[in-house]
Amino acid sequence: MTHTTPGPGSVALITGGTGGFGRALAARLREGGVTVVLADLDSERNRSVAADLGCGFAVLDVTDRAANRAVVEQVEAEHGRLDAVFLNAGIAGFDSDELLDVDGFLRVLDVDLLGVVYGTAAALPALQRAGGGAIVVTASLAGLSPMATDPGYSVAKGGAVAFVRSMAPRLAAEGITVTAVCPGFADTAIIDPIRAEFQKAGFPVLTAGEVADAMLAAWASGEPGAAYIVQPGIGAVPYRFKGVPSARTATGETAVVPEALRPPSMR
Ligand SMILES: NC(=O)c1ccc[n+]([C@@H]2O[C@H](COP(=O)([O-])OP(=O)(O)OC[C@H]3O[C@@H](n4cnc5c(N)ncnc54)[C@H](O)[C@@H]3O)[C@@H](O)[C@H]2O)c1
């Protein structure tokens, strides 16, 4: 029997799981009978959020590479398997007035990009043992279009999208679907410093529930390597990348990338 789709018997891990999107997703997964572990920074508040949702709690700072592995081991030891991982922990960096705050830039990269890489590396063996599964990365619209007020965030999220697209073919060959969800602004704690500006301008922001629906759909039916835009009034739609021009040979023909440089599924 396979549990790689959401339902009773399947096990999901959500990083940054006690935040706005994490809680909304956890509630939906629990309704569907999924066993859920929320991984987040250690606090009484975070532990009780998990308990109130009927979820397990694992202490995790996603920037700690070894801790990512330990959490996956903990989930497998307690629940026997791991079917889906939501790499959702994230911070914004828009609290500096400097033109380029390099410390802030690196901090965002550490959490929002390297946290995704470490989380993926930690989860892979467990997903393989489960016979396949899903990795859903919470990127952002800021990963697909520049964010002038927060370049570190844009770079981290753009990097996360590029990572998902680059990893997808080889993971698909292992039965693991990796996708990115790219929400516009949504009503969670992360927008606390700028919420008033949206309200003043009458600018629509997503609910956490709308984003959770997209995250769940990405597990249930996501296409490998897809980046799903989520915007108010639009819902979740795959972003269509334009691609880049191919190299041309001396005779003007389209050059084909050497077979050895392509993933097995594309040879
Ligand atoms: N709310 C938005 O407007 C919006 C839009 C696009 C993308 N996102 C992304 O969605 C994800 C979830 O954010 P949210 O909106 O629910 O905000 P949130 O602040 O409510 O949740 C973020 C969670 O990540 C956790 N976290 C932060 N640093 C961590 C670390 N080092 N290790 C482990 N956990 C850590 C926090 O404790 C928190 O629970 C983030 O990756 C964020 O960048 C948010």
The ligand as an SDF file (V2000), in Angstrom:
LIG
                    3D

 44 48  0  0  0  0  0  0  0  0999 V2000
    2.6170   35.6560    4.3940 N   0  0  0  0  0  0  0  0  0  0  0  0
    3.0730   36.0500    3.2110 C   0  0  0  0  0  0  0  0  0  0  0  0
    2.7650   37.1290    2.7160 O   0  0  0  0  0  0  0  0  0  0  0  0
    3.9580   35.1100    2.4180 C   0  0  0  0  0  0  0  0  0  0  0  0
    3.9510   35.2170    1.0230 C   0  0  0  0  0  0  0  0  0  0  0  0
    4.7770   34.3620    0.2860 C   0  0  0  0  0  0  0  0  0  0  0  0
    5.5450   33.4270    0.9200 C   0  0  0  0  0  0  0  0  0  0  0  0
    5.5370   33.3380    2.2890 N   0  0  0  0  0  0  0  0  0  0  0  0
    6.3650   32.3110    2.9040 C   0  0  0  0  0  0  0  0  0  0  0  0
    5.5170   31.3970    3.5600 O   0  0  0  0  0  0  0  0  0  0  0  0
    6.2520   30.7070    4.5660 C   0  0  0  0  0  0  0  0  0  0  0  0
    5.4270   30.6590    5.8390 C   0  0  0  0  0  0  0  0  0  0  0  0
    5.2880   31.9800    6.3290 O   0  0  0  0  0  0  0  0  0  0  0  0
    3.9630   32.5290    7.0430 P   0  0  0  0  0  0  0  0  0  0  0  0
    3.3600   33.5280    6.1360 O   0  0  0  0  0  0  0  0  0  0  0  0
    3.1400   31.4020    7.5430 O   0  0  0  0  0  0  0  0  0  0  0  0
    4.6290   33.3950    8.2290 O   0  0  0  0  0  0  0  0  0  0  0  0
    4.7950   33.0680    9.7650 P   0  0  0  0  0  0  0  0  0  0  0  0
    5.7560   34.0770   10.2620 O   0  0  0  0  0  0  0  0  0  0  0  0
    3.4570   32.9800   10.4000 O   0  0  0  0  0  0  0  0  0  0  0  0
    5.4540   31.6070    9.7770 O   0  0  0  0  0  0  0  0  0  0  0  0
    6.8150   31.3780    9.5700 C   0  0  0  0  0  0  0  0  0  0  0  0
    7.2340   30.2480   10.4970 C   0  0  0  0  0  0  0  0  0  0  0  0
    8.6040   29.9170   10.2380 O   0  0  0  0  0  0  0  0  0  0  0  0
    9.2310   29.7270   11.4930 C   0  0  0  0  0  0  0  0  0  0  0  0
   10.6810   29.9400   11.3830 N   0  0  0  0  0  0  0  0  0  0  0  0
   11.3530   31.0930   11.1600 C   0  0  0  0  0  0  0  0  0  0  0  0
   12.6750   30.8810   11.1750 N   0  0  0  0  0  0  0  0  0  0  0  0
   12.8410   29.5500   11.3920 C   0  0  0  0  0  0  0  0  0  0  0  0
   13.9770   28.7110   11.5060 C   0  0  0  0  0  0  0  0  0  0  0  0
   15.2250   29.2000   11.4060 N   0  0  0  0  0  0  0  0  0  0  0  0
   13.7950   27.3930   11.7330 N   0  0  0  0  0  0  0  0  0  0  0  0
   12.5400   26.8910   11.8500 C   0  0  0  0  0  0  0  0  0  0  0  0
   11.4250   27.6250   11.7450 N   0  0  0  0  0  0  0  0  0  0  0  0
   11.5770   28.9460   11.5300 C   0  0  0  0  0  0  0  0  0  0  0  0
    8.5840   30.7310   12.4240 C   0  0  0  0  0  0  0  0  0  0  0  0
    8.7840   30.3790   13.7880 O   0  0  0  0  0  0  0  0  0  0  0  0
    7.1400   30.6450   11.9820 C   0  0  0  0  0  0  0  0  0  0  0  0
    6.4190   29.6540   12.6930 O   0  0  0  0  0  0  0  0  0  0  0  0
    7.5880   31.4400    4.6850 C   0  0  0  0  0  0  0  0  0  0  0  0
    8.5740   30.7080    3.9890 O   0  0  0  0  0  0  0  0  0  0  0  0
    7.3150   32.7580    3.9830 C   0  0  0  0  0  0  0  0  0  0  0  0
    8.4890   33.3390    3.4620 O   0  0  0  0  0  0  0  0  0  0  0  0
    4.7440   34.1490    3.0440 C   0  0  0  0  0  0  0  0  0  0  0  0
  1  2  1  0
  2  3  2  0
  2  4  1  0
  4  5  1  0
  4 44  2  0
  5  6  2  0
  6  7  1  0
  7  8  2  0
  8  9  1  0
  8 44  1  0
  9 10  1  0
  9 42  1  0
 10 11  1  0
 11 12  1  0
 11 40  1  0
 12 13  1  0
 13 14  1  0
 14 15  2  0
 14 16  1  0
 14 17  1  0
 17 18  1  0
 18 19  2  0
 18 20  1  0
 18 21  1  0
 21 22  1  0
 22 23  1  0
 23 24  1  0
 23 38  1  0
 24 25  1  0
 25 26  1  0
 25 36  1  0
 26 27  1  0
 26 35  1  0
 27 28  2  0
 28 29  1  0
 29 30  1  0
 29 35  2  0
 30 31  1  0
 30 32  2  0
 32 33  1  0
 33 34  2  0
 34 35  1  0
 36 37  1  0
 36 38  1  0
 38 39  1  0
 40 41  1  0
 40 42  1  0
 42 43  1  0
M  CHG  2   8   1  16  -1
M  END
$$$$
